[in-house]
């Protein structure tokens, strides 16, 4: 209704010849529609591109202010750069009656013979039917007919159908012609066309599909990269890496995959290295056994044969020791061992190890640093860990120190904040800084000339085992220079059991 109503208002304003007539007509319009009406020039308004196009097509521009509860309506006068402006605060039957009166006023400007053509022109500006019918054909009640006879505008609400089909008709008598102007039906609830609803639904589905695709596409791309990496691993390429860009589920999966491939690669390399090293290490004791058996077979005296048997027994002990070291290292390389954490009395453990290792120390003294024990607070005397594996750490470090020490090996236990630290120091030649990383590699040994005469050279697995056990306790192993020029091994791990992180990430 707004477009047709403002069109008729604009035509009425354009017919006024003087400023006084224009002002009088503006006031009449304001009383008719129940809102202030203003006529604005081009400089007094501002419209965006879409609003300008709509005004040029003869449409109204409505700006709704929901917070203040009003709507500003603009309409351009045909062929002029001037605009009708109205601020509507409510819509009522007053505007419907005003529209009917404006239609009748517009028809009154023309001779009766032209009414049909003019009525057709007016009707094109409304979005609902406009008709002229005979008064005698109206199906209205008595009161409504009497009002029409009194030249009043009558509104009729039709609620015979459903709520969505409720409508309003406006009836206005056309002078003395015996005709009545009928506006409507004007539906109270405008239905959307089925085509529009289908179009909106399709566009909504397309938008949802595009949004879903934009969200899923990066995930799909990352999964495809991960799938290609898995395929390469299946073909034997263990050096492949998946880029980790985020910490979401796929990023965590990629990190796990990278850790897994790194672990597998290290295991395979370790197995290859171990196979080569084991074959080399086993060759020496086996050759000695064979040589000893051949000599024993050619030895006539019983005393000499018994001596050879003792030598063979020592060779078998060394072979058993080597096999035990290999099995321990292999077990630690396979993954996390079954470590049972418990409170360990570290001082008591060191004292027990001192007693156990004295028989093999020969002339090397194994001492506990009394000053370190005196400085230790009672609550720091224990730490959480696996007593079996901490015992193995100290045993390997002391055994290693006995091979190089000149006169003594010193054991210390310190508490460094949240860390428990065991130190094993010897007074031997020390370890060059260039070799301090290499000696932790499996089957890696220093120059035998650095050892004391008569001490076995070991098999190069002891320190590798120490590093692995420290790692599983969340600790570290460091090699420092001792106070007497020898080597000082320091193993530190948390007093409290470390929170288990990503296992593969620590390998």
Secondary structure by P-SEA (a helix, b strand, c coil): caaaaaaaaaaaaaacccaaaaaaaaaaaaaaacbbbbbbccccccccaaaaaaaaabbbbbbbbccccbbbbbbbcccccbbbbbbbccccaaaaaaaaaaaaaaaaaccccaaaaaaaaaaaaccccccccccccccccaaaaaaaaabbbbbbbbccccccccbbbbbbbcccccbbbbcccccccccccaaaaaaaaaaaaaaaaaaaaaaaaaaaaaaaaaaaaaaaaaaccccbbbbbccccaaaaaaaaaaaaaaaaaaaaaaaaaaaaaaaaaaaaaaaaaaaaaaaaaacccaaaaaaaaaaaaaaaaaaaaaaaaaaaaaaaaaccccccccccaaaaaaaaaaaaaccccccbbbbccaaaaaacccccccccccaaaaaaaaaaaaaaaaaccccbbbbbbbbcccbbbbbbbbcccccccccccccccccccccccccccccccccccaaaaaaaaaaaaccbbbbbbccccbbbbbbbbbccccccccccccc
